[in-house]
């Protein structure tokens, strides 16, 4: 790191995380992780005594490697949807001699309404994956490695 400001930022972030751990500021995060890990569909995951810890590690690595790509693809799809919606609504606003800047809040509201309307289709799979990741983290980091003879 050639930038001294970046060094100080890393030091401050590490100090904040250490203070948060020691002072209990991260207790809500721990409670959320425990709640997600205790979901019925993820509660029995990674329970095998021989391969459970390894499976949990593979799940954690896969989750942290694939999540940015999934978020990127979702963001691209959302951007495409919004651009297409703006291209459709803008001529209508021009025909009624309304300001075209009103298209953006209208489309954002429509996208928010659509996401809220179909939340029953995307919320359960999302909670399932988050529950598996939380369970994998608890299994991998809470259990001691097994010694084989």
PyMOL commands that set and color helices and strands:
alter all, ss='L'
color gray80, all
select helices_A, chain A and resi 4-23+27-37+52-95+102-117+119-142
alter helices_A, ss='H'
color red, helices_A
deselect
rebuild
show_as cartoon
